[in-house]
Amino acid sequence: MKYYYDLHIHSALSPCADILMSPNNILNMAYLKKLNIIAITDHNSCLQLNVFEELKDSYEMLIIPGVEVEVKEKYHVLCLFKTFDIARKFQKMLNVYLDKRMHDEKIYGEQNLFDAFDDIINNYQISLMGSSNISLLDLKRIIKHLDGLMILAHIEKYSNDIFEKMKTIYSDIFDAIEVNASYDISKLDDKLKDLPHTILRNSDAHQITDISEPIHKIELEALTIDCLFHKLKVKK
């Protein structure tokens, strides 16, 4: 069957996301847009995922725990996990690689944590901005150990040499490649055609209206996390 997806959505924990990106608002908008699969991928943090876990059974959607990690090499990598418990394990591992500098919310905006009623319970004060101190290879080692997925986010933002790297030194690093849903993918046709990776179209939503419309779909045997992971890894 074919399922509509958006695997790159930020909550208001991400400093660049709008205050309206609360858990219930995100889930309700995804439901109204008739999406079948979504992933929550805040910048360098899994801390808001507990509330999505609490709410997930109220929605007939596959809600995937994830995170967007900026590695030493300055690439943004979506990491998706099969369970919320695994995401929590990853958070503990990632903490070792994060700078503990204070966040300047006057410049970059607040980093809000919500409860299940969308009430703000904390303004997270450790900065989630910028890159972590983890290398791409170290991230791959951890994600492989956790049986997760790695997706290179918004490939259209990088220099042209990334496409050659995806054929060579990065060919076994990523499970899939993301091209932003709003980008004219035809501009990349020649560069993407020889890559073995699945191409995903995600919103990278930072505002509630940015969440994808039911346009981009993926064909799966069933609406399960195992079927999705198999689909994205099967091209290797």
N, C-alpha and C positions, 0 to 999 in steps of 0.2 A: 504494500500500500504506500501511497505518497503522503508525506506529512510536512506541514509548514513549520519552519523553524526560525529562530533568532538566537544564536549562540554567543552573543557578545552584548550584554546589557549591564550597565553600571547602576548601583544604588547610590543614594546620597552619601554613603560612606566615602566614595571616591570624591576627592576635593573639587574636581571639575564638573561634578554632576549637580543638577538642579535639586532644590530642596523637596520638590514633589516626587522625586524618585525614591519613594518609600516602598517597603515590601508589598503592602496591599495594593497600592497604586500600580506598581509594576505588574503584579499578577492579574489584576482586574483589566488593565489595558491589554495585556497579552491575550486574555480570555475574550475580550470584546473584539479583538482583531482576528480571532479564530486561529491563533497559533497552537500548534500541537507540542512543540518542543522549544524550551528556552533554557539558557544558561545564564547564571548570575556571575559576573566576572569583574569584581572591583579591583582597583589598582593595588597590587602588592598586599592584598588582604582577603582573608576568608571570614572575617569576624562578623559580618552581617548574615552569614549563611544559616546560623542557628534559627533565626526567625523564619526564613524560607522553609526550613525543614519542618518547623511547627505548623506552617500554613499549607504545605504542599498537598495534603490529603483532601483539601477542600476544592481542589481544581482537577479537572480531567486533562491535565497536561503533564508531560514529562519535564520535570524541573531539575536541571542538572547543576550540581555545585561546581563552581570553578573560580578562577582568579586570573587576572592579567598581570603577568610578571614582566617587568622591564629588566633584562639581563645586562651584564657588564658591557656586552657588545652593542647595547642600545636598541636591540630589537624588542618589540613587544610580543609576548608569547601568551596565548590563551592556554591554560592548563585546566582540563576537565577531569572530573573524578566520578567513579561509579557510586560512591556513597558519601554522605555528609561526614561520617566518621573518618573516612580517608582524607577528606578535605581538612578536617581538624588536625590530623597527623601531619599533613603537609604544612599547615600554618606554623606548627612548632619547629619544623625543619627550616622553613623560610625565615623565621625570626632571627636565626643566626646570621643571615646575610643582609639584614636590613639595618640601615643607619638609624640611630635612635635620636635623631635631631627633632627639635620641636617644630610643630607645624605653624606657619604664619597664616592664619585664616583671614586676616585683613587683606592679604594679597591674593591668596589662592582659594578662599572660600572655606566654609566649614566642612568638617568630616563627621557626618551625623550617623549615629547608631540608633536604630528604632526597636521598639518592642512589637509584639504581635498586633497591637492596636494602632500602630503607626505613630505612637508618641515617641518623641526624642528622649532617649534615656542617657545619652552621653555624646559630648563633642570630643571625638577622639583626637588626642593632642600630639601623638607621634606622627610625623609627616609620612604620608604615603606617596608623595610626589617623587618623580625621578627614578633613576635606576637603582636596582639592588646591587649587592656585591657578588651575586652568583653568576657564574659563567654559563654559557649555553650548554656546554658539555656536562657540567655538574647538575644543571637543572634536568637534563635528559636522564642522567643516572637516577635521580630521585624519582622522576615521573615514571620511568620504567619500573622501578622497584614497587611503586604504588599502583601499577597497572592502569595509569592514566593516559590521557591524550595530550599531545602538544600541537598547537595550531599557530602558525606564523600569522600574526594579526596585520591587517591593512598593508599588504605587500606593496600597494601602489605608492606608499609614502617613502619607500627606500630608494636608494640609487640603483641604477640598472644592473650593477654587478651582483645583486642579490639573486637574480634569475640564473646566472651561471653557477653561483654557489649552491642553489637548490638542486642542480644537476650533479654536483660533485661533493664537496665537503659537507653539505647539509642534507644530502639526499636521504639519509637514514635518521635524521634528527626529528623532522616534523612528520606528523601523520596527515596533516591537511594544511591548506593555505586559505587565508581569508582575503577577499577583495571586498571593500566596503560596499554595502548595498546601494549607496547613492552614486558610486563611481561608474563611469562609462567603461565597462569591462572590455569593450571592443578595442580600446586603446592598447590593451595588453595581449590581444589574441596571439600575436607572433611569439611573445615571450612565454606565454603559459602553455602553448600547445604541446611542447615536448616534455613537460613535467609530469611525473607519475602520480602526483598528489591529487587528492580530491580538492576541488575549488569550492569554497563556501562563501555565501553572500550574507553578511551580518550587518546589523545597524550600528554597532558601537554606541548604543543609545546612552546619552547623558541627560536627555530631556524625555518626558513621558510620551510626547508625540513622535519622537524619533524611533520608537520601537517598530519593528518591521510590520508592514502589511502582509497579508497572506499571499505572497508572490513566490518566494524562493522555497523550494520543497526538496525533500530527500526521500528516496524510496527505500523502505525497510520492510522486512518480513513481519514485524510487529512493533508496536510502540513500547519498546523496552530499552533500557540503557545498554544491555548486552548487544542488541541488534544494532544500535547506533554505533557503538564502539567497533563492532565487527565491520560495519560498512566503511568506516573511516580508515581502519587499519588494513583492510583487505587488499588494497592496491600495492602494499609493500611486497 
